[in-house]
Amino acid sequence: MVAKIEKSVCNGCGLCIYACGEFCLDFDAVRYKAHLAKPRDCIDCRHCAYACPRHAITFVIADVERFLRREGRKKEARQN
């Protein structure tokens, strides 16, 4: 499983970044949001999710997330 940050909920406080012992998360200074910089390093400890005061972090199966992204692109291509 891998962390997923809901950008619309994240307020950019950075607590999740400091809580991650594997240094998977980073801060996007342009969008003022946290993002998962190293998904392969995530060990599913959930420290980032526990630290998030807005509950913006959930955990998903990495392959499912990739599959859904790919399917979304296919759907967009069919609509165009």
C-alpha positions as a Markdown table, in Angstrom:
| # | Residue | x | y | z |
|---|---|---|---|---|
| 1 | Met | 0.0 | 0.0 | 0.0 |
| 2 | Val | 1.1 | 3.5 | -0.6 |
| 3 | Ala | 0.1 | 6.9 | 0.8 |
| 4 | Lys | -2.3 | 9.1 | -1.2 |
| 5 | Ile | -2.7 | 12.8 | -0.4 |
| 6 | Glu | -6.0 | 14.4 | -1.2 |
| 7 | Lys | -4.8 | 17.7 | -2.6 |
| 8 | Ser | -8.2 | 19.5 | -2.0 |
| 9 | Val | -8.0 | 18.6 | 1.7 |
| 10 | Cys | -4.3 | 19.2 | 2.4 |
| 11 | Asn | -3.6 | 22.6 | 3.9 |
| 12 | Gly | 0.1 | 22.5 | 3.5 |
| 13 | Cys | 1.0 | 22.4 | 7.2 |
| 14 | Gly | 3.8 | 19.9 | 6.6 |
| 15 | Leu | 3.3 | 17.7 | 9.7 |
| 16 | Cys | 3.1 | 14.6 | 7.5 |
| 17 | Ile | 6.5 | 15.4 | 6.0 |
| 18 | Tyr | 8.1 | 15.5 | 9.5 |
| 19 | Ala | 6.3 | 12.4 | 10.6 |
| 20 | Cys | 7.5 | 10.2 | 7.7 |
| 21 | Gly | 10.6 | 8.4 | 8.8 |
| 22 | Glu | 11.3 | 7.1 | 5.3 |
| 23 | Phe | 11.4 | 10.6 | 3.8 |
| 24 | Cys | 8.8 | 9.7 | 1.2 |
| 25 | Leu | 6.9 | 13.0 | 1.3 |
| 26 | Asp | 8.1 | 16.3 | 0.1 |
| 27 | Phe | 6.6 | 19.8 | 0.0 |
| 28 | Asp | 5.5 | 21.4 | -3.3 |
| 29 | Ala | 6.2 | 25.1 | -2.7 |
| 30 | Val | 4.3 | 26.1 | -5.8 |
| 31 | Arg | 1.0 | 24.5 | -4.9 |
| 32 | Tyr | 1.7 | 24.8 | -1.1 |
| 33 | Lys | 0.8 | 21.1 | -0.6 |
| 34 | Ala | 2.6 | 17.9 | 0.5 |
| 35 | His | 3.1 | 15.3 | -2.1 |
| 36 | Leu | 4.4 | 11.7 | -2.3 |
| 37 | Ala | 7.9 | 12.1 | -3.8 |
| 38 | Lys | 9.1 | 8.6 | -3.3 |
| 39 | Pro | 6.2 | 6.1 | -3.4 |
| 40 | Arg | 8.5 | 3.1 | -3.7 |
| 41 | Asp | 10.0 | 4.0 | -0.3 |
| 42 | Cys | 6.7 | 4.0 | 1.5 |
| 43 | Ile | 6.5 | 1.2 | 4.1 |
| 44 | Asp | 2.9 | 1.7 | 5.0 |
| 45 | Cys | 3.7 | 2.8 | 8.6 |
| 46 | Arg | 0.9 | 5.4 | 8.4 |
| 47 | His | 2.7 | 7.9 | 10.6 |
| 48 | Cys | 2.0 | 10.6 | 8.0 |
| 49 | Ala | -1.8 | 9.9 | 8.1 |
| 50 | Tyr | -1.8 | 9.9 | 11.9 |
| 51 | Ala | 0.0 | 13.3 | 11.9 |
| 52 | Cys | -2.3 | 14.9 | 9.4 |
| 53 | Pro | -4.8 | 17.2 | 11.2 |
| 54 | Arg | -7.1 | 17.4 | 8.1 |
| 55 | His | -7.2 | 13.6 | 7.4 |
| 56 | Ala | -6.0 | 14.2 | 3.9 |
| 57 | Ile | -3.9 | 11.1 | 3.6 |
| 58 | Thr | -5.3 | 7.6 | 2.9 |
| 59 | Phe | -3.6 | 4.4 | 1.8 |
| 60 | Val | -4.3 | 2.6 | -1.5 |
| 61 | Ile | -2.9 | -0.4 | -3.1 |
| 62 | Ala | -0.2 | 0.9 | -5.5 |
| 63 | Asp | -1.2 | -1.3 | -8.4 |
| 64 | Val | -4.8 | -0.3 | -8.1 |
| 65 | Glu | -3.9 | 3.4 | -8.1 |
| 66 | Arg | -1.8 | 2.9 | -11.3 |
| 67 | Phe | -4.6 | 0.9 | -12.9 |
| 68 | Leu | -7.3 | 3.6 | -12.1 |
| 69 | Arg | -5.0 | 6.3 | -13.5 |
| 70 | Arg | -4.5 | 4.3 | -16.7 |
| 71 | Glu | -8.2 | 3.6 | -17.1 |
| 72 | Gly | -9.0 | 7.3 | -16.6 |
| 73 | Arg | -6.7 | 8.2 | -19.4 |
| 74 | Lys | -8.3 | 5.6 | -21.7 |
| 75 | Lys | -11.7 | 7.0 | -20.8 |
| 76 | Glu | -10.6 | 10.5 | -21.6 |
| 77 | Ala | -9.2 | 9.4 | -24.9 |
| 78 | Arg | -12.5 | 7.7 | -25.9 |
| 79 | Gln | -14.4 | 10.9 | -25.0 |
| 80 | Asn | -12.2 | 13.0 | -27.2 |
